[in-house]
Amino acid sequence: MYWIIALAVLLLVALSYYAGTLLWRVRQQEEAKKEEQTKKLNYITDSICHIAKAMKAEQCEPSEGVLRIWVLLEHYNKEQAEPKNYNEFYNGYFSLYSEIKEMPTHDARKKFSKKDILKLDLQRMEAEQKYAEQIQLDTNQLLLEFTLSK
């Protein structure tokens, strides 16, 4: 009779140990996931700041900066507990992005004739000029927001 009680206690201790080990692993995985998310958000934040600073220093064309930053903002927003409506916060960025997002880049551009590429470039430059003032304001606001969030 005592051996059954001893076996039950031993089994209970073994199962408790196993459950504790599993809980510890889950905590480790959650911590690693949080750390990875923090690294990702820091990388996105740094990238946004670098591109915005380059835009402000006129080392980067507004359209290129807006394309890159807008994609980063979308990724950043997905990681947030309460996503923001960046369309309203950065209206100039959103407007320019909406106009140029379908324009071909890199290898896709090479498939077009020089005449078509010139036409696309003119459309892009007109859009840049149209939203230039708002983009400058958005860039300043973006730098404030993402410099403070570090």
Number of C-alpha atoms within 10 A of each C-alpha: 5 7 8 9 10 11 11 12 12 12 12 12 12 12 12 12 12 12 12 12 12 12 12 12 12 12 12 12 12 12 12 12 12 12 12 12 13 13 12 15 20 16 14 19 21 15 16 26 20 15 21 27 18 15 20 18 10 10 12 15 14 27 22 14 22 27 17 16 24 19 14 18 15 14 14 19 16 12 13 10 7 8 11 14 10 14 12 10 13 18 16 23 28 19 18 23 22 11 14 20 13 8 13 14 10 7 8 9 14 11 11 13 10 11 9 12 16 12 12 17 14 12 14 18 16 12 18 23 13 14 17 18 12 17 26 17 14 19 26 14 15 20 19 12 13 17 13 8 10 9
